[in-house]
Amino acid sequence: MKKLRIEVCSGSECVMMGSMDIIEAIEGLKQVKQQLKLRAQIEIVPCKCLGPCKNENLAPVVRINDELITQATGDIVMSKIIAAIKD
Amino acid sequence: MQGIYTSVTKIRRQVFAAVAKLAYEHDEYSSIEEIPYQIIPGEVATYRNSVFVERAIIGERLRLAMGLPLRRADEHSALSKGVEEAAVPKKFFSAPLVNVISFACNACPTNSYEVSNNCRGCLAHPCTSVCPVKAISIVNGKSHIDKEKCVRCGRCQQACPYDAIVHYDRPCAAACGMDAIGSDELGRAKIDQEKCVSCGQCIVNCPFGAIADKSEIFQIIQSIKQGDKVCAAIAPSFAGQLGPLATTEKLHEAFKILGFDDVVEVALGADKGAVAEAHHYAHAVPDKQPFLATSCCPSWSVLAKRTLPDLVECVSESDTPMIETAKVIKKRNPNTKVVFVGPCVAKKLEATRKLTAGYIDFVITFEELMGMFVAKGVEFGDLNEEQPLDDASSDGRGYAVAGGVADAIVNNVKAFYPDKEVLVDRAEGLKDCKKMLMLAKAGKRNGYLLEGMACPGGCIGGAGTLMPLNKAAAAVKQYQKSSPYNLAKDNPNIDE
């Protein structure tokens, strides 16, 4: 089974810009597990400020394994997760 | 839609952070004219059909966030008009609190039923059989609703086996439990300020982001900059709202960076209220009054008094947790300004009432507070867990979630009067609150304790919150558990 570690920035700017809703979206994937044929272990880690938002409008920030996603949204993160599990 | 992060949420919060930053970093505010270009950069529209409209809407939002009135759309006036006058260290905004930015409104069709493409023109067409006013006929092989005749009962929608009949309603009007939303001459939403109780649900339910309330961020920061002693009275629903790193032990330090002097839990005032109402219920219901309605939710208590003008005395007269807490703070230090920080738009209005105005200097929501943290660059991840919160009991902290107020009162009635039985009914959302009140009016809730919450889910579902409901509810549970006292009556701070 594949393992994914997803760090969701919980710094102030990212929380304001909806990073907790991204966690909600990732957790929501469990409900559609069957439709998506999801077989992976997903670990969600709310983490300290990852940094990039400090320059212009890059919040919220999410890191999936080693890939950094800026201006993340629930739909972007969900599709990245599904892509990462497939290949 | 409330509880889902969308572009509307994003824009609203960007505006709060921008106003807080402007106030903290400047002493002269003409650069407000630049903010719409910072929030909406470039030449291509992102959200609506024109980048100019987008910026104009940001402009109006900025004005409201500074406590200024909207501008007239048919009259030239600078965005910054009145900004310097608004830069005062005291309450500034005037009614109306909740405003429709008319040119952002989509003029959605009002309550109606329509037949969609899903209609198969079936043989049975039960839609026609159930319509009580013969408004549905078969035209060109499909159902057709005569809008003149339709009474919008919704029976056809329930009867259709293909889900082909769609109910349209304005999201703002559907969310309004007071029927306060009508239309202006261009079909755009217009709030009947006589009916509105400022619960704020229309603000968070408008998918076009056309409704906003006024804020006091700008004036609070003026007060801080002037060197006033400012104390935050934080509502129990704050648990979890500021993210997982914002533990209660870090709050004092975080507020200090913003320029606040101290933080006190409003759950302390809730404890006082719970004890007072427990005694009140035990002594007066049902002998002296038929029932007791709670009073901590301001929208609910206004609704209750309006619906039951003859039974006003049944609505609890004990001060709301906000006021009780402010009294304690002012007693400790009369020169302190009190900022209520909560999930609630209606508290902004409650704080302007004559009876309460002396205690509460400002009111902001968690969303607005988050804007201040972002403007000041406060990172909870970098703070130390220095000072735990210990003002309140688990009972008082439970006020944040629907059912929690009644639970707290019941717990304390049981502790004081073990033989007294308490009957409880409760409702969340003003529509359901109204139904409960009608039952009470008809004499069907005699002997009851009635808890009303204007927002679905209770305070954690308030218009000024940031977290999805289930996350917030879990965080409040945790916060309740961490209290040193279970019962409100066991909290020694209530004697203060």
Interface residues (C-beta under 8 A of the other chain):
Chain A: S10 G11 S12 E13 V15 M16 M17 G18 S19 M20 D21 E24 P46 C47 K48 C49 G74
Chain B: I4 Y5 T9 K10 R13 A17 L242 G243 P244 L245 A246 M370 G371 F373 V374 G377 V378 E379 F380 G381 D382 L466 M467 P468 K471
